[in-house]
Amino acid sequence: MADQARSSKIITLDHSDAATELASRRTGMSFQRTRMSADRTLMSVIRTSLSLIGFGFTIFQFFQKLRDAGTLKAVAAPRNFGTALVLLGIGMLIVGIIYHLLFMMGLRRTRHEMVEEGLVHGQSHFPASYTLIVALLLLMLGFLAIADMVFHVGPLEATP
């Protein structure tokens, strides 16, 4: 009877270590899934912002060309609408980038705390987000579009 109790205790300890290891791995993978989910969220912000910036710039350029050709005399309202769309796209992108950065810093902080407590393995790393890099590049493109639309300067301006 004593041998049976001792062997079940040993099995329980081994099972407990395996369960702890499995839980640590699952928790580590959930951090990676959460990171990828945050990247997907930023991608949807990028997609929407790109649409707003692209449509706004196109509307602005279309009515600018009509005015330059003499087809239309006053095109302030459509041009203002195009400018507003570009500004809305830029604003949305800025908010999305800030949200992403704050979320990722919190996620890294929580993961670091769990690694220090031994609850998660720290072998896997959190790589730089290529989605964030693309968002920053799109933000720069949005600023170039606004500079062209408002101040008529920049590489996007059409040459006569």
Secondary structure, DSSP 8 states (H G I E B T S, - for coil): -HHHHHHHHHHHHHHHHHHHHHHHHHHHHHHHHHHHHHHHHHHHHHHHHHHHHHHHHHHHHHHHHHHHTTS-S--HHHHHHHHHHHHHHHHHHHHHHHHHHHHHHHHHHHHHHHHHTTSS---S-----HHHHHHHHHHHHHHHHHIIIII--STTS---
